[in-house]
Amino acid sequence: MSTAATTRGLPGAGAQIGVRRIPRWALSFVVVGIWIAVWAMTKGQDTLPLPGLGKTELHDSISQWKSDLIAGRDDNVAMQITGSVADRLEAVGTWLRELVSQPAYPRPVPQIGWFGVVAIAGWVGFALAGWRIALLVLGSFLAFGYLGYWEDSMDTLIITFFAVLVALVIGLPLAVLMAKSGRAAAVMTPVLDLLQTMPSFNYLLPVFLFFGLGIPGAVVATIIYCAPPVIRIAAHGIQSVSATTVEATDSLGQTRWQRLRKVELPMAKSTIVVGINQTTLAALSMVIIGGFINAPGLGLPVLEALTQQQTGDAFVSGLCIVIMAIMLDRTTTAASLHGEKLARSRTDRSRRHRWIVLAVTGVAALVCVYFSRLYSALAEFPESSIGPSFASRVQSFADWFTSTFDTWTTWVKDAVSATLLNPLQSLIAESPWYVTGVALALLALVLAGRGPAVITVVCLAGMYLTDLWHDAMITLTMTLVGTLIVMIFALVIGVSMARHPRLDLVVRPVLDAAQVMPAFVYLIPTLLLFGPTRFTAIVAGVIYAAPIAVKLVADGISRVSPTTVEAAKSSGSTPWQVISKVQLPMARGNVVLAANQVLLYVLSMVVIGGLVGAGALGYDSVLGFSQSEYFGKGIAAAICIVLLGVMLDRIARGAVDRQQRVTDPIAGLASTK
């Protein structure tokens, strides 16, 4: 009996067929088709363009508000409070820098020389995670010095650790509150959503206004940016503690504080350490971007090299960032595993032996600190030709590569621009603003539902009111093109990884390493390949977002039931049919979730790409930093970027929610055979 006959024979089948709806993809094509038809008749009308150096009354009024705020700093309570906080942060940061990286006058060198810093860092790595991590830390610190960026690397670590410490002091109590109180979770969740949706670049302008340049602004921006991961992940870990365990402790008469301290926090320790890991990496990424507000550290030499198109210098300083990211990631991850290992194997003898080893190595580290204060050779890292020589060779290679393959890279750039980027930008940015707005709202309604559609309308209205509609649409175009390229790449590689375990073993470590690198680093190789253009920012966004997308797709395909796959194969399905009609449909939730994450990753990278010729909102933001008279335009661009991120996030999340109701595709497969 055929599938159709079986369906007709079922009770109520007629009613089901009677209420069948038009597929969402078909409705989306209808909306886009009508949009294209209207665009063809109205192209170039009411697009609201604003030249790169153009301003509006709104932008001037924001700049004037900033000037008035600064002029009245002595009479403004909020500015006095933030100014006082900034002064204290500056004092603490200066003290820490004089301790390990900058001359502590009247001493011509820091209080602790490089030899002592390396010894202490190695001892901390050993205490937290064992000998292997200690060697990794020692090698990393020596690499910072021999590459010629010792002081900048120490400054980066100072701000990173300082911000992480404050973020943990604030974030862990909030995580407990969020886990224990439904009301607190209801209030904090949308705030955390907003903070994690905003590109990191957006934190700088408002922080710069209230806390100033340098260390204070960088520390505050980093705290705000890196706190959400540990709050969310730690709260999830506490909530995930077994209810049976909690009830058992309650039956013993424990108080809430005892239950939290002796049961819930210890059982959630591994999850909390994951949160600390993510917070540390987020902090490092933000500290690097803090170079835009003159924060000391590796961000400054990278920024200077990029603006001057010195690929060699940018590569070497970027290499230090990569080494630092890997060191921090491996140390925080290994610390959790090492702690669990010690807890399982701990005896009185092993505990005593561990304390003896720690004491002896600790004394040795203190001796190194003492000698680093006595001898100048151990206080100031010796000059090395390794970094400059390496930079020179990289620059020579970059010049050779550019002259040799310029024709090919230009062809790739022009081909993608002509076939994909330019047509889509023409449709989105060259349609009348009201046509684009209605089309985007309808697409949000079709793909994600009423709630996201309402949020889309609100966000689009906000973009219109910022007087940066045209730039916002160009940024949206670059984000969508980058997302499309990433998803194609993720589907191909992710499916291959899921179907070939050996390939997964090779590729996944590379993806893990790529995920820990700050976004800023990806501009360096793409600038070498394609020069300062909008395509450079898109390619950097593709590289930045690809690891998370590939892993989500691979994990989604891997979770498809082997029984379901075997059933499809036994029915005579080809490998392509198994992939397209079984595995991908059943992994749609992961695929759409990957698209959600990719949209936000690419958006954040495209914004940073304003530094290398991407234009649009990224350029407007950079302009707000570099020239005070354009501060208002920079703030308007930052608001626009936030609205764009919220809009894309809500549409993607709504699509994810709709995809949670997935039916078994085997029946559909059988009906096609």
NORNOR-V723521 format. One record per residue. OMEGA is omega in degrees with one decimal (none if undefined). Layout:
BEGIN
((OMEGA) (OMEGA))
END
This chain:
BEGIN
((-178.1) (178.7) (-180.0) (178.9) (177.7) (-179.7) (-179.9) (-177.9) (-178.0) (176.5) (176.5) (-178.2) (179.0) (179.0) (-179.9) (-179.7) (-178.2) (-176.8) (-180.0) (-176.2) (175.4) (179.8) (-178.4) (180.0) (178.6) (177.0) (178.4) (178.3) (178.0) (179.7) (-179.2) (178.9) (177.2) (179.0) (-179.6) (-179.8) (178.7) (178.5) (-178.4) (-178.6) (-172.7) (-174.7) (176.7) (-179.2) (173.6) (179.8) (175.8) (178.6) (176.1) (-178.6) (-176.9) (179.6) (179.3) (178.3) (175.2) (179.0) (178.1) (-179.4) (178.4) (-179.8) (176.6) (177.7) (178.7) (177.2) (177.2) (179.9) (178.7) (-179.5) (179.3) (-179.9) (-179.7) (-177.4) (-175.9) (-177.5) (-176.7) (-175.9) (-178.7) (179.5) (177.1) (179.6) (-179.3) (176.8) (177.7) (177.4) (179.8) (179.2) (-180.0) (177.0) (177.6) (-179.2) (179.6) (179.8) (178.5) (178.9) (-180.0) (178.6) (178.0) (178.3) (-171.4) (-172.2) (-175.2) (177.9) (178.6) (-174.2) (10.2) (176.1) (178.5) (-178.0) (177.8) (178.7) (176.7) (-178.5) (-176.4) (-178.5) (178.1) (179.2) (179.1) (-180.0) (179.6) (179.9) (177.7) (179.3) (178.2) (177.3) (177.7) (-178.7) (-176.5) (-168.1) (175.1) (-172.4) (-176.8) (178.8) (177.0) (178.1) (177.1) (179.9) (179.0) (179.4) (-179.5) (-179.2) (177.4) (178.1) (177.6) (-178.0) (-175.8) (175.0) (174.7) (-176.8) (-178.5) (-176.8) (180.0) (179.5) (178.6) (177.3) (178.0) (179.2) (179.3) (-178.4) (179.7) (-177.9) (178.3) (-179.7) (179.3) (178.9) (179.0) (179.5) (178.4) (178.6) (178.9) (-169.7) (-176.6) (174.1) (177.2) (177.5) (176.9) (179.0) (-179.8) (-179.6) (-173.4) (-174.1) (176.7) (178.8) (178.3) (178.8) (179.7) (179.1) (-172.8) (-175.5) (178.4) (177.7) (178.3) (176.5) (-179.0) (-178.3) (-178.2) (175.8) (-177.7) (170.8) (-175.1) (-178.9) (-173.7) (-178.7) (-167.1) (-174.6) (178.7) (178.0) (177.1) (-179.0) (-172.7) (-175.5) (174.3) (-178.9) (171.5) (-173.5) (-176.4) (-179.9) (-179.4) (-178.9) (-178.4) (178.8) (-179.8) (178.8) (-178.6) (-176.0) (-172.0) (-178.4) (-176.9) (-179.3) (-177.9) (177.3) (-176.8) (-174.2) (178.7) (177.2) (177.5) (179.1) (179.3) (179.7) (-176.4) (177.4) (-175.6) (178.0) (178.3) (178.1) (179.8) (179.5) (179.2) (178.5) (177.7) (-179.4) (177.8) (175.8) (179.2) (174.4) (178.6) (-179.5) (178.4) (179.2) (179.6) (-172.9) (-173.0) (-176.4) (-169.7) (179.7) (176.7) (-178.8) (178.3) (-172.9) (-176.7) (177.8) (179.0) (178.6) (174.2) (176.6) (177.9) (177.1) (-179.0) (178.3) (179.6) (179.8) (176.2) (178.8) (179.1) (179.4) (-178.0) (179.4) (178.6) (179.1) (177.1) (174.3) (177.8) (178.0) (173.0) (175.6) (179.4) (178.9) (-175.0) (178.9) (-177.8) (179.1) (177.2) (-179.8) (179.8) (-179.5) (179.5) (-178.8) (178.8) (-179.8) (174.3) (-173.0) (-178.3) (179.2) (179.0) (-178.7) (-177.0) (177.5) (175.0) (176.6) (176.0) (178.7) (179.5) (178.8) (-179.5) (-180.0) (178.8) (179.3) (-178.7) (-179.4) (-178.0) (-178.8) (-179.0) (177.8) (-179.1) (179.5) (178.7) (-179.2) (-179.5) (178.8) (178.2) (179.1) (178.6) (-179.1) (-178.9) (-172.2) (-172.0) (170.2) (179.4) (-178.6) (-179.4) (177.8) (179.9) (179.5) (-180.0) (-179.1) (177.8) (179.6) (178.9) (-179.7) (-178.8) (-179.9) (176.8) (176.6) (178.3) (178.1) (178.1) (175.8) (177.4) (176.7) (-179.2) (-179.5) (180.0) (176.1) (-176.3) (-170.9) (-177.0) (179.7) (178.7) (-179.5) (-178.4) (-174.6) (-176.4) (177.2) (-179.4) (178.3) (-175.8) (-178.0) (178.7) (179.3) (178.7) (179.3) (179.6) (179.7) (177.9) (178.7) (177.8) (177.6) (-179.9) (178.9) (178.3) (-178.1) (-178.3) (-178.6) (-176.6) (-172.7) (-179.1) (-179.9) (-177.9) (-179.8) (176.8) (178.6) (178.4) (-179.6) (-178.3) (-179.2) (178.8) (180.0) (-175.6) (-174.4) (-173.3) (-171.4) (-177.1) (178.1) (-179.5) (178.1) (178.1) (179.6) (-174.0) (-172.8) (-177.5) (169.3) (172.5) (-173.2) (-178.1) (176.9) (177.6) (-179.9) (179.5) (-179.2) (179.8) (178.4) (178.5) (177.1) (176.5) (178.9) (-178.0) (-173.3) (-169.2) (178.2) (-172.8) (-177.4) (176.8) (178.5) (177.4) (178.4) (177.7) (178.8) (179.8) (-179.6) (178.3) (176.9) (177.6) (177.6) (177.9) (-176.8) (177.9) (-178.4) (178.8) (-176.1) (-175.5) (177.5) (178.9) (-179.8) (175.7) (176.9) (177.0) (179.4) (179.6) (179.5) (-179.1) (178.4) (177.5) (179.5) (178.8) (179.9) (179.8) (-176.2) (175.0) (178.5) (-177.2) (179.8) (-179.0) (-177.0) (-178.1) (178.0) (179.2) (178.6) (-178.2) (-176.9) (-179.5) (-176.3) (179.8) (176.6) (178.1) (-179.8) (-179.1) (-171.5) (-173.0) (176.6) (177.1) (178.4) (178.1) (179.6) (-179.3) (-177.6) (-176.8) (-176.3) (175.5) (-175.6) (-176.6) (-174.2) (-173.5) (177.1) (-172.8) (-179.7) (-179.4) (175.8) (176.4) (-174.4) (-168.2) (179.0) (-176.2) (179.1) (176.0) (179.1) (176.8) (179.2) (179.4) (179.5) (176.9) (176.8) (177.8) (-179.7) (-178.0) (-174.5) (-173.9) (-176.1) (-178.1) (-179.4) (-179.9) (-178.5) (178.8) (178.8) (179.9) (179.6) (178.7) (178.0) (-177.8) (-177.2) (176.6) (-174.9) (176.3) (178.4) (178.7) (179.6) (179.1) (178.1) (178.2) (179.3) (-178.6) (177.8) (176.0) (-178.1) (174.2) (176.7) (179.4) (177.8) (177.8) (-179.2) (-170.4) (-174.7) (178.6) (-171.2) (-179.5) (176.2) (-179.2) (177.1) (-176.4) (179.5) (178.3) (-179.1) (-179.9) (175.5) (176.6) (178.2) (176.7) (-179.0) (-178.5) (178.8) (-177.6) (179.0) (-178.6) (178.3) (-178.8) (-179.1) (178.3) (178.2) (176.9) (179.4) (173.5) (178.5) (-175.1) (170.8) (-179.5) (179.0) (176.7) (-173.4) (177.8) (177.8) (178.6) (179.1) (178.4) (178.6) (178.4) (176.1) (-167.7) (-177.4) (-173.2) (-178.8) (177.4) (179.6) (-179.9) (177.7) (177.2) (177.7) (178.0) (177.4) (178.7) (177.7) (-179.6) (179.1) (177.9) (179.9) (178.4) (178.4) (178.7) (-179.8) (-179.7) (-179.5) (-177.7) (177.6) (-179.3) (178.8) (177.0) (176.7) (177.0) (-179.6) (179.0) (-177.5) (-179.9) (180.0) (-176.9) (178.9) (179.1) (-176.0) (-177.3) (179.6) (178.3) (178.8) (-178.7) (-177.4) (-178.9) (-173.9) (none))
END
